[in-house]
Amino acid sequence: MTLSEENYLKAIYHLGKQGSVPVSTNAIAEKIEAKASSVTDMIKKLAEKQLANYVKYQGVTLTEAGRSAAALVIRKHRLWEVFLVEKLNFSWDEVHDVAEQLEHIKSLKLVNELDVFLGCPTHDPHGDPIPDKNGNYSPLKSVNILDIKTGETGVLALVKDSSEAFLKYLNKNNLALGDTIKVLDFEPFDNSLTIETSDGKMIISNEVSKNLYLNL
């Protein structure tokens, strides 16, 4: 399987709830920054390899083989992120692009030994679950901070946006996984939140809030 094919499978997996919900070619094109015509050509190739199901105008889903292949790429990506943070002292905003390269290493033995070496972690440095060697993982129990009532407190468990810019923003504001956050106020005008952490009070925008998930 080529690097490009793995990237397409991963994109469909993420967009379509583990590949089970139909995803439009336009959504895939936006996700991987490709032309719609190129996406259509690749989807047809994946369908020929029985990795995807494609019906024109109805979207794309993954076959069982396609879901397994996508989960393996994601497993490798997230394990490498853990390795980079825990063993090589990378910060969480530095690891995504490096893991994008390492996720395409083919050796299953290396991946499984890496898993054992790291103590079989269940989540990556951003809080995303790591699939096991069978492609399974426990569903997330965290709740988006916008769905938490004023006055409630939770622990930051997942950051949905793992881009370097967003993680640097969190670093700048001393927000990290494991932090206790209390929701103090919701502003309907711009959907911003006033929250309280160990550093004190701060206001976060709706765009920031959409990406923060807490364990209650």
C-alpha positions as a LaTeX table, in Angstrom:
\begin{tabular}{lrrr}
\hline
Residue & $x$ (\AA) & $y$ (\AA) & $z$ (\AA) \\
\hline
Met1 & 0.00 & 0.00 & 0.00 \\
Thr2 & 1.35 & 3.44 & $-0.95$ \\
Leu3 & 1.80 & 6.40 & 1.40 \\
Ser4 & $-0.90$ & 8.28 & $-0.50$ \\
Glu5 & $-3.38$ & 5.40 & $-0.14$ \\
Glu6 & $-2.74$ & 5.25 & 3.60 \\
Asn7 & $-3.37$ & 8.99 & 3.91 \\
Tyr8 & $-6.69$ & 8.66 & 2.08 \\
Leu9 & $-7.80$ & 5.76 & 4.28 \\
Lys10 & $-6.89$ & 7.73 & 7.38 \\
Ala11 & $-8.83$ & 10.78 & 6.17 \\
Ile12 & $-11.96$ & 8.73 & 5.42 \\
Tyr13 & $-11.63$ & 6.99 & 8.79 \\
His14 & $-11.53$ & 10.31 & 10.64 \\
Leu15 & $-14.25$ & 12.02 & 8.61 \\
Gly16 & $-16.68$ & 9.11 & 8.58 \\
Lys17 & $-16.70$ & 7.89 & 12.19 \\
Gln18 & $-14.15$ & 5.12 & 11.66 \\
Gly19 & $-15.13$ & 4.80 & 8.02 \\
Ser20 & $-18.68$ & 3.62 & 8.65 \\
Val21 & $-20.50$ & 6.83 & 7.65 \\
Pro22 & $-20.43$ & 7.93 & 3.97 \\
Val23 & $-18.03$ & 10.80 & 3.29 \\
Ser24 & $-18.24$ & 13.06 & 0.24 \\
Thr25 & $-15.32$ & 13.40 & $-2.14$ \\
Asn26 & $-15.38$ & 17.17 & $-1.52$ \\
Ala27 & $-14.92$ & 16.61 & 2.23 \\
Ile28 & $-11.97$ & 14.31 & 1.55 \\
Ala29 & $-10.50$ & 16.82 & $-0.89$ \\
Glu30 & $-10.70$ & 19.57 & 1.73 \\
Lys31 & $-9.22$ & 17.32 & 4.42 \\
Ile32 & $-6.13$ & 16.32 & 2.46 \\
Glu33 & $-5.93$ & 19.48 & 0.32 \\
Ala34 & $-6.34$ & 17.76 & $-3.04$ \\
Lys35 & $-8.43$ & 18.30 & $-6.17$ \\
Ala36 & $-11.83$ & 16.58 & $-6.22$ \\
Ser37 & $-10.90$ & 14.83 & $-9.48$ \\
Ser38 & $-7.76$ & 13.38 & $-7.87$ \\
Val39 & $-9.82$ & 12.20 & $-4.90$ \\
Thr40 & $-12.27$ & 10.43 & $-7.19$ \\
Asp41 & $-9.44$ & 8.63 & $-8.98$ \\
Met42 & $-7.90$ & 7.46 & $-5.69$ \\
Ile43 & $-11.26$ & 6.34 & $-4.28$ \\
Lys44 & $-11.77$ & 4.17 & $-7.35$ \\
Lys45 & $-8.33$ & 2.60 & $-6.78$ \\
Leu46 & $-9.17$ & 1.91 & $-3.14$ \\
Ala47 & $-12.47$ & 0.35 & $-4.19$ \\
Glu48 & $-10.66$ & $-1.90$ & $-6.69$ \\
Lys49 & $-8.42$ & $-3.07$ & $-3.83$ \\
Gln50 & $-11.55$ & $-3.70$ & $-1.72$ \\
Leu51 & $-10.47$ & $-1.14$ & 0.85 \\
Ala52 & $-13.35$ & 1.26 & 0.23 \\
Asn53 & $-16.96$ & 1.27 & $-0.95$ \\
Tyr54 & $-17.77$ & 4.00 & $-3.43$ \\
Val55 & $-21.13$ & 4.87 & $-4.94$ \\
Lys56 & $-21.25$ & 8.02 & $-7.07$ \\
Tyr57 & $-23.11$ & 10.89 & $-5.35$ \\
Gln58 & $-23.53$ & 8.78 & $-2.19$ \\
Gly59 & $-20.07$ & 9.07 & $-0.68$ \\
Val60 & $-17.33$ & 6.74 & 0.46 \\
Thr61 & $-17.11$ & 4.25 & 3.33 \\
Leu62 & $-14.36$ & 1.83 & 4.27 \\
Thr63 & $-14.52$ & $-1.92$ & 4.05 \\
Glu64 & $-13.41$ & $-3.98$ & 7.05 \\
Ala65 & $-9.97$ & $-4.28$ & 5.45 \\
Gly66 & $-9.89$ & $-0.52$ & 4.86 \\
Arg67 & $-10.83$ & 0.24 & 8.47 \\
Ser68 & $-8.12$ & $-2.11$ & 9.75 \\
Ala69 & $-5.51$ & $-0.49$ & 7.52 \\
Ala70 & $-6.54$ & 3.01 & 8.59 \\
Ala71 & $-6.56$ & 2.09 & 12.28 \\
Leu72 & $-3.04$ & 0.70 & 11.96 \\
Val73 & $-1.74$ & 3.97 & 10.46 \\
Ile74 & $-3.42$ & 5.93 & 13.27 \\
Arg75 & $-2.00$ & 3.51 & 15.86 \\
Lys76 & 1.51 & 4.06 & 14.52 \\
His77 & 1.07 & 7.84 & 14.39 \\
Arg78 & $-0.12$ & 8.13 & 17.98 \\
Leu79 & 2.46 & 5.70 & 19.39 \\
Trp80 & 5.23 & 7.68 & 17.72 \\
Glu81 & 3.82 & 10.88 & 19.22 \\
Val82 & 4.01 & 9.31 & 22.69 \\
Phe83 & 7.58 & 8.17 & 22.01 \\
Leu84 & 8.67 & 11.61 & 20.82 \\
Val85 & 7.20 & 13.37 & 23.85 \\
Glu86 & 8.11 & 10.87 & 26.55 \\
Lys87 & 11.50 & 9.61 & 25.33 \\
Leu88 & 12.93 & 12.36 & 23.11 \\
Asn89 & 11.59 & 15.41 & 24.97 \\
Phe90 & 9.61 & 16.85 & 22.08 \\
Ser91 & 6.81 & 19.22 & 23.10 \\
Trp92 & 3.27 & 18.30 & 22.12 \\
Asp93 & 3.16 & 21.01 & 19.44 \\
Glu94 & 6.23 & 19.56 & 17.67 \\
Val95 & 5.26 & 15.93 & 17.20 \\
His96 & 2.46 & 15.84 & 14.63 \\
Asp97 & 4.49 & 16.50 & 11.49 \\
Val98 & 7.24 & 14.08 & 12.55 \\
Ala99 & 4.69 & 11.38 & 13.36 \\
Glu100 & 3.12 & 11.94 & 9.92 \\
Gln101 & 6.37 & 10.64 & 8.47 \\
Leu102 & 6.92 & 7.81 & 10.94 \\
Glu103 & 3.36 & 6.45 & 10.63 \\
His104 & 4.19 & 4.95 & 7.23 \\
Ile105 & 6.90 & 2.60 & 8.52 \\
Lys106 & 5.79 & $-0.90$ & 7.51 \\
Ser107 & 7.27 & $-3.14$ & 10.23 \\
Leu108 & 4.52 & $-4.52$ & 12.46 \\
Lys109 & 7.13 & $-5.94$ & 14.82 \\
Leu110 & 8.58 & $-2.48$ & 15.33 \\
Val111 & 5.14 & $-1.02$ & 16.07 \\
Asn112 & 4.20 & $-3.74$ & 18.55 \\
Glu113 & 7.58 & $-3.58$ & 20.29 \\
Leu114 & 7.27 & 0.20 & 20.47 \\
Asp115 & 3.87 & $-0.24$ & 22.12 \\
Val116 & 5.33 & $-2.58$ & 24.76 \\
Phe117 & 8.38 & $-0.33$ & 25.27 \\
Leu118 & 6.07 & 2.60 & 26.02 \\
Gly119 & 3.97 & 0.55 & 28.46 \\
Cys120 & 1.01 & 0.10 & 26.09 \\
Pro121 & $-0.30$ & 3.68 & 26.35 \\
Thr122 & $-4.01$ & 4.20 & 25.71 \\
His123 & $-3.84$ & 7.87 & 24.65 \\
Asp124 & $-1.45$ & 10.08 & 22.72 \\
Pro125 & $-0.07$ & 13.43 & 24.04 \\
His126 & $-3.18$ & 15.26 & 22.79 \\
Gly127 & $-5.62$ & 12.89 & 24.50 \\
Asp128 & $-6.66$ & 10.92 & 21.41 \\
Pro129 & $-7.13$ & 7.16 & 22.00 \\
Ile130 & $-4.54$ & 4.78 & 20.55 \\
Pro131 & $-5.99$ & 1.75 & 18.72 \\
Asp132 & $-4.67$ & $-1.60$ & 19.99 \\
Lys133 & $-3.06$ & $-4.13$ & 17.64 \\
Asn134 & $-6.55$ & $-5.29$ & 16.63 \\
Gly135 & $-7.64$ & $-1.76$ & 15.75 \\
Asn136 & $-9.91$ & $-1.37$ & 18.78 \\
Tyr137 & $-10.02$ & 1.35 & 21.39 \\
Ser138 & $-12.37$ & 2.50 & 24.11 \\
Pro139 & $-14.79$ & 5.26 & 23.08 \\
Leu140 & $-14.08$ & 8.73 & 24.41 \\
Lys141 & $-15.94$ & 9.68 & 27.57 \\
Ser142 & $-14.86$ & 13.31 & 27.59 \\
Val143 & $-17.36$ & 16.13 & 27.05 \\
Asn144 & $-16.86$ & 19.29 & 25.04 \\
Ile145 & $-16.43$ & 22.26 & 27.35 \\
Leu146 & $-19.33$ & 24.05 & 25.62 \\
Asp147 & $-21.68$ & 21.30 & 26.84 \\
Ile148 & $-20.67$ & 21.76 & 30.48 \\
Lys149 & $-22.92$ & 23.79 & 32.75 \\
Thr150 & $-21.75$ & 26.99 & 34.38 \\
Gly151 & $-20.20$ & 26.19 & 37.74 \\
Glu152 & $-19.11$ & 22.67 & 36.75 \\
Thr153 & $-15.49$ & 21.52 & 36.87 \\
Gly154 & $-13.62$ & 18.98 & 34.75 \\
Val155 & $-10.14$ & 17.83 & 33.81 \\
Leu156 & $-8.77$ & 18.62 & 30.34 \\
Ala157 & $-8.52$ & 15.22 & 28.66 \\
Leu158 & $-8.52$ & 15.83 & 24.90 \\
Val159 & $-7.45$ & 18.55 & 22.48 \\
Lys160 & $-9.15$ & 18.02 & 19.11 \\
Asp161 & $-7.00$ & 20.48 & 17.17 \\
Ser162 & $-3.43$ & 19.18 & 17.25 \\
Ser163 & $-2.04$ & 21.86 & 14.93 \\
Glu164 & 1.19 & 23.55 & 15.97 \\
Ala165 & $-0.49$ & 26.97 & 16.11 \\
Phe166 & $-3.30$ & 25.85 & 18.42 \\
Leu167 & $-1.03$ & 23.92 & 20.76 \\
Lys168 & 1.31 & 26.90 & 20.99 \\
Tyr169 & $-1.71$ & 29.00 & 21.94 \\
Leu170 & $-2.51$ & 26.56 & 24.74 \\
Asn171 & 1.14 & 26.61 & 25.86 \\
Lys172 & 1.10 & 30.40 & 25.93 \\
Asn173 & $-1.97$ & 30.32 & 28.16 \\
Asn174 & $-0.65$ & 27.49 & 30.38 \\
Leu175 & $-3.38$ & 25.04 & 29.38 \\
Ala176 & $-2.37$ & 21.36 & 29.24 \\
Leu177 & $-3.86$ & 17.90 & 29.56 \\
Gly178 & $-4.63$ & 17.08 & 33.18 \\
Asp179 & $-5.46$ & 20.67 & 34.13 \\
Thr180 & $-8.58$ & 21.22 & 36.22 \\
Ile181 & $-10.90$ & 23.74 & 34.56 \\
Lys182 & $-14.02$ & 25.35 & 36.01 \\
Val183 & $-16.57$ & 26.99 & 33.73 \\
Leu184 & $-17.53$ & 30.34 & 35.26 \\
Asp185 & $-19.63$ & 32.02 & 32.60 \\
Phe186 & $-20.97$ & 31.68 & 29.05 \\
Glu187 & $-21.33$ & 34.76 & 26.84 \\
Pro188 & $-24.19$ & 34.26 & 24.30 \\
Phe189 & $-23.08$ & 37.22 & 22.16 \\
Asp190 & $-19.95$ & 35.50 & 20.86 \\
Asn191 & $-20.21$ & 32.07 & 22.52 \\
Ser192 & $-17.06$ & 32.72 & 24.54 \\
Leu193 & $-16.42$ & 31.18 & 27.94 \\
Thr194 & $-14.90$ & 32.50 & 31.11 \\
Ile195 & $-12.98$ & 29.71 & 32.80 \\
Glu196 & $-10.82$ & 29.30 & 35.87 \\
Thr197 & $-7.63$ & 27.24 & 36.10 \\
Ser198 & $-4.85$ & 27.05 & 38.66 \\
Asp199 & $-3.42$ & 30.16 & 36.94 \\
Gly200 & $-6.60$ & 32.16 & 37.48 \\
Lys201 & $-9.45$ & 33.34 & 35.27 \\
Met202 & $-9.35$ & 33.71 & 31.50 \\
Ile203 & $-11.74$ & 34.14 & 28.56 \\
Ile204 & $-11.55$ & 31.66 & 25.69 \\
Ser205 & $-13.20$ & 32.05 & 22.30 \\
Asn206 & $-15.76$ & 29.72 & 20.78 \\
Glu207 & $-13.09$ & 28.44 & 18.34 \\
Val208 & $-10.87$ & 27.44 & 21.26 \\
Ser209 & $-13.76$ & 25.97 & 23.24 \\
Lys210 & $-14.81$ & 23.70 & 20.35 \\
Asn211 & $-11.48$ & 21.90 & 20.64 \\
Leu212 & $-11.33$ & 21.33 & 24.41 \\
Tyr213 & $-12.82$ & 18.19 & 25.98 \\
Leu214 & $-13.03$ & 17.49 & 29.71 \\
Asn215 & $-13.52$ & 14.46 & 31.91 \\
Leu216 & $-16.09$ & 15.31 & 34.57 \\
\hline
\end{tabular}
